Amino acid sequence: MKITHPYLCVPIGNTARAKKVCLYKDKALVLEFDAPIDPVYPDYEHYVDLSAFLGQELTVVVDPDIEITWKQADEIPPREFYREKHRPQVHFSAKTGWINDPNGLVFDGEQYHLFYQHNPYSHQWGNMHWGHAVSPDLLHWEERTPALYPDELGTMFSGSAIIDRENRTGLKSGENDVILFYYTAAGGGPVLSRGKRFTQCLAYTTDNGKTFHKYEGNPVVDHIEAENRDPKVIFVPELSAYVMALYLNDNRYTLLTSDDLLHWKPLQELSLPGDAECPDLYPLDLDGDPQKRRWVLSGASDRYLVGEFKSGKFRCLGPAKRLHYGSNSYAAQTFSDIPAEDGRRIRIAWNTTGIPDSYFCGSMCIPCEMKLETIDGEETLTAWPVEEVSSLFAEEEDKTLENLAAGTTELSRRPFGPQWLEFTVTPSQDSVFELSLFGMTVEVNVEENAVRCMDKTMPLCMEDGKIHLLILADAMGFEIYGGRGQAFLCMGFCADDCLNRLNLTVKKGSIKTLCCRLAALNSVWPSK
């Protein structure tokens, strides 16, 4: 096939089986991807950028072999992006394709960079690239072309970013500090990297994320065991060195250290019961006190350890604890290089909720500020949506109700779309009540110290006899924060626009006072 136009049109069927597509130039494999191709009854088309091969002859091989006449296009036809029925309106999602884990979260001094696991060829997992988006405010994101593509070492699995302000790598070539991206090259699956193992590699940008280069000396960490992956790199002043946290296998992680960000040596191994994958490692000041600096090590399912770096090692200060209790938040990562004057540790997690019958799938949870607070005498991690979310507030409504007995009360009729629903409740000791909106119900049971949504339960987190609960609703589910944010539920479902009454149902006991702060949230996407 001669490449005469920039894009190859790939017909996609939502229920079709995946086929492997390999493109060869002079018998050399130049591109491969898996996609549920259906040329007979396609649901939509994906567009593969082949502009680098314009005017050249390529051989296209599909396995298993199917009858298909390939079409090419000069441009991607316009679509009604961001206003689709199930598109989250205050959570980041890609225009097209699959997304999962957030990667390489970094602030370059002017804007936030969000990278993420991305399949640009299908709404299903596979063909892992690093997608890329930028934002001035953590809410309004501009999607850019993918930053990292699969190569002979493997597909692009998860990792982290850090700015090399001292040019320890020697990679600086202009005025800008180099931003380093550590990622896992997942070898062994695709044809291009067949026979390779999982290794840790380095990419970088010298122009604040406009162009990306892979380090010539890759991998920077050879295979250790199993599918070791997901490097998180951060500077640890207590060690006067950079530390890489890396997942090994089962619930085991390893820490490695480096002085030059290129050569790494093992420091220690750690276990995180009940968790696996995607380590995050970052400091927090207990109760905001710089004299009580702690380090948090967390895994993909939000189990975490609080510890200190002492005598050259990470020392745990207690057993593993749990932050997330729901079904749909995973692989959270925190931003690096947020200025000290900002003073916040901000993270984003992947919302695993699927998008039905669509050409995009997956989104990110709302960015949250992380804190470490003393709650009930224990050092406890908390997460709460960043203050920037309040800039989206519209149609605000505050009300207080008193002495509510058994029965249902309509609190408000909400416009269909994303919502901020915050409640402070003084219940009776035996109170059981429900809050419902858009077809989803949240139950609060005081006697059982439980908040339930669908099939998941988290602690109630009462303080001084009061319940503090935040529900952040969007097209694909609820994020529910309890207390100060020490317990969190992310639950996926398709919101029903017909069921727009916010109802409170007291099933047992009573409610002495209920204070509501309700706000519709403006969409973060362009109006056109």
Buried (B, 14 or more C-beta within 10 A) or exposed (E): BEBEBBBBBBBBBBEBEBBBBBBBBEEEBBBBBBBBBBBEEBBBBBBBBBEEBEEBEBEEEBEEEEEBEEEBEEEBEEEEBBEBEBBBBBBBBBBBBBBBBBBBBBBBEEBBBBBBBBBBBBBBBBBBBBBBBBBEBBBBBEBBEBBBBBBEBBBBBBBBBBBBEEEBBEBBEEEBBBBBBBBBBBBEBBEBBEEBBBBBBBBBBBEBBEEBBBBEEBBBBEBBEEBBBBBBBBBBEBBEBBBBBBBBEEBBBBBBBBEEBBEBEEBEEBBBEEBBBBBBBBBBBBEEEEEBBBBBBBBBBBBBBBBBBEEEBBEBEEEBBBBBBBBBBBBBBBBBBBEEEEEBBBBBBBBBBBBEEBBBBBBBBBBBBBBBBEBEEEBBBBBBBBEBBEEBBEBEEEEEBEEBEEEBBEBBEBEBBBBBBBBBBBBBEEBBBBBBBBEBBBBBBBBEEBBBBBEBBBBBBBEEEBBBBBBBBBBBBBBBBBBBBBBBBBBBBBBEEEBBBBBBBBBBBBBBBBBBBBBBBBBBBEEE
